[in-house]
Amino acid sequence: MKIISANLNLMIKACEKVSKIIIRDFNEVENLQVSKKGPRDFVTKTDKNVENFLIEELSKNKKNYSFITEENGTINNSNKDIFWVIDPIDGTNNFIHGIPHFAISIALKIKEEIVIALVFDPIKDDIFYAEKNNGSFFNNHRIRVSKKNDLDDCLFATNHDLARNTHLNIRHTGCAALDLAYVGAGKFDGYFHNKINLWDIAAGTLIIQEAGGIVDKFDLSGKTKLDIRASNGVIHNKMLLNIE
C-alpha cells in the first residue's frame, strides 16, 4: 500500500467513519428535513451533521488548525496559516433526489496553497487523493490525466452557463468534486466553471495537478467565488477557445 502522510490518513479515516451517516440518510432520503438556502442550493440535516462530525474528528488530532467550510463558514483557531477546507456533501441536490452521485471533499490549505486533497464517494466507496509532489491516486492506484488531443474525442464537465455556446461534448453531473477527480483519473478530459466556491474545488484541483493536468484561473487570494479551467493539458488551449 502507498505510504501516506499522517494528515491524509486522518482525512481518510474521518471520511470512512462519517460515510456511515451519509449512507444511512441516503437510504432514508425521502424522510430528510430539507431547507432551502437558495433557488438551486439546498441543505439537509445530513450536510450539517457530516460537517460537524468532520470538524470534530479533524480537531481531535490537529486542534490548532483552522477551517473553511460550507455550512459553518470560516472557523479561526490559533493557526491561521493552515486550514481544512471542507464540503461535507458536494452534490447535495443529487443526494436529496436519491441520485447516487455525490462526494465528501476535504483539502488541507497551507497559506495560499493546497497541499493535500481527498475526494471520497461514499456510495461507490471510491477514494481519490493527492499530496503535493507525491502524485494522485484512486483507491491506492496511481492515476494520470488522459492523453486525448482531439476535442471531438474528449468529454468535458461543467455546471455553468459557459457550456451554452460551445460545441464541446459536455456532461452536467451536479458534483464538481467528482468532476475534477474524474479529470485527474482520465475519465473526463476537462472541467470549467465560473464563480464556484472554494470548498467545491479545492481538493479536485490538486488531484488534477498531481495527475499531470493543468488548472488555471484559480486564485486563492481571499476570493469567495472562484473561476476555474482544468484539463489534461494537451487540449487546454483548444478548450479555452471554445468557452471564452
N, C-alpha and C positions, 0 to 999 in steps of 0.2 A: 504494500500500500504506500502511496505517496506520503512523504513526511510533510506535515503542515505545521504552521505556527500555532502557538497556544491560543492566540486571539481567534484565528479561523476555527480551530477546534471548538472553542467556546460558542461561536456563532452557530456552528453546525448542531451541536448538542442542544442549544436553546431552540432551534427550529424543529428538531426532531421531537422534542418534548411538546411544544405548542401545537404541532401538527395534529395531535390527538383532539384538541379542542376544535380545530378547523374542520376536520373530517366529521366529527360528531355533529357539529352545527350544520355542515353542508348536507348531511343526510336528513336533517330536520329543517331544511331551508324554508319551507312553507310556514313554519311557526315562528320564524325570527321576527323580532320587532325592528322595523326599518324606519329610519327617519330621514328626511330629505335635507341635504346640505345645499343643493343647487339643482338646476334643471337636469343635469346629467351626472350628478355626483352624489351618490348615496352612501350612507354609512350604516353599518349594522352593529349590533351589540358585539358580534364576533370581532370586528375590526378593533374596537376599543379593548376588549378582553385580551386579544392576541398582543396588541401593542403594549399594554400594561405588563403582561407576562414577560415579554421580551426585555422590557426595560428592567424589570426586577431581576431576571436571570443574568443579564449582562452586567448589571450593577453589583452583583454578588462578588465578582472577581475583579472588576475594574470600577471601584467606587468613585474615582476622580474624573472619569471620562464624561463628557457632556453628550447631549442628544439633539438630533434634529429629526422630528417625527411628524407623521401626517396628522395624527389626532391630538397629540399633546403639544405640538409646536416645538419650540426650542427650549431645552432644559439645560441651563448652565450650571455645571459643577465646578470644582476647583481647577480642573484642567480645561481651559477654554481653547486649546490648540488641537485637541483630539475629540472627535465627535463620532458617535454611532449614528448613521443615517438609516432610518427605518421606515419601510412601508409594510404594515402588517399584512394587508391583503391587496396586492396590486391586481386589479381586475374585479373590483367589488361588484360591478353590475353583472358580470358573468356569474359570480358567486350567488347573488340573490335571485338569479333566474334559473339556478340549477345547472348552469353550464360549467363543466369541469375544466376550466382553463383560467387559472389564477395562480399567484405565487407570493411568497414572502420574499422581500428584498431587503438585505442588510449590507451596508458598506461601512468601512472604517475610513474616516477622513482625517488626515493629519495636516493641519493648516489648510492649504488650498489644493490638496492632492488626495485622491482616492488611492489607498494602498492595499486594501483587502476588500473582496466583493463576494457576495453569496446570493444566489437566486435559487429558492427552494420551492419546487412544485409538490405540494403535499398529496395531491390525488394520485399522481403518477410515481411518487417517491423519487423524483429526479432532483439531483443536486448539481448545479453549475457553480464553480467557484474559481477565484483567481487571486493571486498575490503579486504585487508589483515585482517585476523582473524574475518571476518564477513560473510563468505560464498560466494557461487556463485549462480547466478540467471539467469533465462531465462524468459523474459517477466514478470518479477516480481515474478516468482515462483522459489522456491529453487530447485537446481539441484544437482545431485551427479553422480559420475562415475559409470560405470557398475560393476557388481559383477561376471562377467564371469571368469572362471578359466581354461577352456579348449580351447586351441588355435584353434581347429577346429571350435569352435563356435564363434570365435572372428573375428572382422573386423578392419583392420588397414589402416591408411592413410599415404602416403608419396609422395613426388615428386622427390625422389632421386634414384640414381642407386643402392643404398643398396638393393632395392627390387628385383634386377635381380636374385639373387642367393638364394632366400628364397621361402619356400612353404606356407608362410602366405597368408591369404586372404586379398588382397591389393586393395585399391581404389586410383586413381590419380585424384584428383578433381581440382587441379590448384589454390587452395586458402588455404594457410597454416593457416590463421587466423580462418577460419571457421572449418578447420580440427581439430584444437586444441579445439575450443569451443564445437565441437561435441563430443570430448573425454570427456570434462567436463560434458556434458549432457547425457553421456552414449550411444550415437549413435554409435560412434567409440570406440574401446577398447584400441587403442594405436596409437602413431604417432612417426615417426623418420625421421631425416634429417641431413645431414652434410653441413656445410658451408652455412648457411642461414643467412639472415640479421636480425638484432635485431628488426627492426620495423615490420617484418613479424610475429614474435612470442612473442613479449614482453607481449601483453595483454593475449594471449591464455595460457601462462604458469601459470599465477596467477589464471585464471579461473579453470584450471585443479587442481591445488594445493588446492584451496579453496573448490573444489568439492570432495576432498578426494583422489585424484590421486597423482602420483609421476612424477616429472620432474627431470631428471639428465643430466649430460654432458652439463650444461647450465651455462656458466660463463660470467658475465657482465664486467669483468675487462679489459676494453679497447680494446676488440676484435671487428673487423668489421664483421667478419663471424663467426657464432656460430654453434656448433653441439648440437643436442637436441634428447633426448629419453624420451618419455612421455607415460604413460599408466594408467590404472585403479589401478595399484599397485599389484593386485592379480597375474597378468600374466607377471609382469615386467621382472623377470629373464628369464623366458621362451622366451619372445620376444627378449631379448638381445642375447640369444644363437642362435637365428635364423637369426640374421642380422649382427653379428660380428664374 
